[in-house]
């Protein structure tokens, strides 16, 4: 367990498995997400502003849910989310599908390059006495 500050409220807490939010913020986030999800279930295609006005959830938090791929924009073109790499309009997440594939390929090549630069693994022998 590691002591870290909550990414949301700054409160110090014991992090397990790389968690970045304290238990209070996770509960609050979960409650807000449930409001948004329920509203969108009954009102598909609503704008971020409509959802915020009707649920009381901040627009910034709704956009965070979009970037986390927890919800998705219905329209093909939108002015809310764009790929952080190429600026193409996207429905959810941080990157378009093309950029995701390119990033994945680049990471695989970098990992292979690192592995190749280490050279062959040394072999160790133990002597029995």
C-alpha positions in Angstrom: 0.0 0.0 0.0 1.2 3.5 -0.9 0.2 6.8 0.6 -0.8 9.3 -2.1 -3.0 12.4 -2.6 -6.4 11.9 -4.2 -6.3 13.2 -7.8 -9.8 14.8 -7.2 -9.8 16.3 -3.7 -6.1 16.2 -2.7 -6.9 14.2 0.5 -4.1 11.7 1.4 -5.2 8.0 1.3 -3.8 4.5 1.1 -3.7 3.5 -2.6 -4.2 -0.1 -3.6 -3.4 -1.4 -7.1 -2.6 2.1 -8.5 -5.9 3.8 -7.4 -5.7 7.6 -7.8 -9.0 8.6 -6.1 -9.9 8.2 -2.5 -13.0 6.2 -1.5 -15.1 9.2 -0.9 -14.4 10.6 -4.4 -14.9 7.2 -6.0 -18.4 7.0 -4.3 -19.2 10.6 -5.4 -18.0 9.9 -8.9 -20.1 6.7 -9.1 -23.2 8.4 -7.9 -22.8 11.2 -10.5 -22.2 8.7 -13.2 -25.3 6.8 -12.3 -27.3 10.0 -12.7 -25.8 10.7 -16.1 -26.3 7.1 -17.3 -30.0 7.0 -16.1 -30.7 10.3 -17.8 -29.1 9.3 -21.1 -31.0 6.0 -21.0 -34.3 7.9 -20.9 -33.1 10.7 -23.2 -30.6 9.4 -25.7 -28.9 12.0 -27.9 -29.0 14.7 -25.2 -26.3 17.3 -25.3 -23.7 17.7 -22.5 -25.4 20.9 -21.5 -28.8 19.3 -21.3 -27.5 16.4 -19.3 -25.7 18.8 -16.9 -28.8 21.0 -16.5 -31.2 18.0 -15.9 -28.9 16.0 -13.6 -26.9 18.7 -11.8 -23.7 17.0 -12.8 -21.0 19.4 -13.9 -20.2 19.5 -17.6 -16.5 18.9 -16.9 -17.4 15.7 -15.1 -19.6 14.5 -18.0 -16.7 15.2 -20.4 -14.4 13.2 -18.1 -16.9 10.3 -18.4 -16.7 10.7 -22.2 -12.9 10.6 -22.1 -12.9 7.6 -19.9 -15.1 5.8 -22.5 -17.9 5.3 -19.9 -20.4 7.1 -22.2 -20.4 8.0 -25.9 -21.7 10.8 -28.1 -24.4 9.7 -30.5 -23.8 12.1 -33.4 -21.0 11.4 -36.0 -19.7 14.9 -35.8 -19.4 16.9 -32.6 -17.7 19.9 -31.2 -17.1 18.4 -27.8 -14.4 15.7 -28.2 -11.6 15.6 -30.6 -8.6 13.2 -30.8 -5.7 14.5 -28.7 -3.3 13.5 -31.4 -4.9 14.5 -34.8 -7.9 16.6 -33.7 -10.5 14.4 -35.6 -13.9 14.5 -34.0 -14.5 11.4 -31.8 -17.5 10.0 -29.9 -15.6 8.8 -26.8 -12.1 8.4 -25.3 -9.0 10.5 -26.0 -7.9 9.2 -29.4 -9.6 8.2 -32.7 -9.3 4.6 -33.8 -6.6 5.3 -36.4 -4.4 7.0 -33.8 -5.0 4.3 -31.2 -3.8 1.7 -33.7 -0.7 3.9 -34.6 0.1 4.4 -30.9 -0.2 0.7 -30.2 2.1 -0.1 -33.1 4.6 2.6 -32.0 4.6 1.2 -28.4 5.2 -2.3 -29.7 8.1 -1.1 -31.8 9.6 0.8 -28.9 9.2 -2.2 -26.6 10.9 -4.5 -29.2 13.7 -1.9 -29.6 14.3 -1.8 -25.9 14.3 -5.6 -25.7 16.7 -5.8 -28.6 19.1 -3.2 -27.1 19.4 -5.2 -23.9 21.0 -8.0 -26.0 20.8 -11.7 -25.2 20.1 -12.6 -21.6 23.1 -13.7 -19.6 23.1 -17.3 -18.5 24.2 -18.2 -15.0 25.3 -21.6 -13.8 25.3 -22.7 -10.3 27.9 -25.1 -9.1 26.9 -28.0 -6.9 29.3 -28.5 -4.0 
